[in-house]
Amino acid sequence: MKLINIGFGNLISAERLVAVVGPESAPIKRMIQESRERGMLIDATYGRKTASIFIMDSDHVILSAIALEKLSGRLDILNDEG
């Protein structure tokens, strides 16, 4: 199982990851609100501003304070290995 560090000691499974998106657009903000209402939102920002959002195959939405630019390097490494 490959894990991705999403900041502050939090890890997610790379195999379960569907998409990584930014928090700026209105559809993404609606998706976050709907996930919160359904109890499927995981906030891993530790009170900081949300910089990236992970959409998982289990329908969970995970918020991270780590910028997409930093995470893209971690995800590229996974693509080269797999």
N, C-alpha and C positions, 0 to 999 in steps of 0.2 A: 504494500500500500504506500503510495506516494502522498506526502503531506506538504501543504503550502503554508508558510508562516504568514499570517495576515496582520501581524503586529501584536505587541504586548503579550507575547507568549501564547497566542491563540493560533491553532492550526486547523486547516480544513483538508478533507480528502480531495486530491486532484481528480480521482476517478468519478466523483459525484458532482463535480463542478460543470455547470452548463454554460455560464457566461459571467463576465466581469464587466460592469458598466459604471459610468459616472452618475452622480446624483443630480445633475442639473436639469434634466428635462421633466416636463409635467407628467408624461406617462410613467416615468420611473418613480416620481414622487407619489403618484396614485397607487402604484404597485406596492410601495413601502407601506402606505396607509392601510391598504387592504390586507397585507400580510400581518400588520400589527393587530388589526381587528380579528383576524383568524387565529392569532396566537402563533404564527409561523415566522415571526421576525426575531432575529438574534442580533443584539446590538453589542458589537465588540469594539466600540470606539473609545470606551473609558471616558466618556464625557467630552471628547474632542469632536471637532467638526467632521462629518462624514465625507470621505474623499473617494471611496470606491464601494461598490455594492456587488456582492457575490450572489448569483442565483444558482441554487442547487437543484438536482434532479428530484429531491424529496419534497419540493415546493417550498423549502425554507429560503428566506432572504436574509443575508448576513451583511451587516454594515461594518465597514472598517475605516479607520482614520489614516491608513497608509495610502498614498497617492498611487494612481494607476501607473504612472511612470516608473515608480520603484517596483511595483508588483510585476510589471511586464518583464523585467529582467529575470525574476524568479520563475515566471511561467515559461519563458523561452528556454531556460535550462531544462525544464521538464519535457518540452517538445523535442529537444535534441537527444535526450536519453531514451524516450519512449518511441 
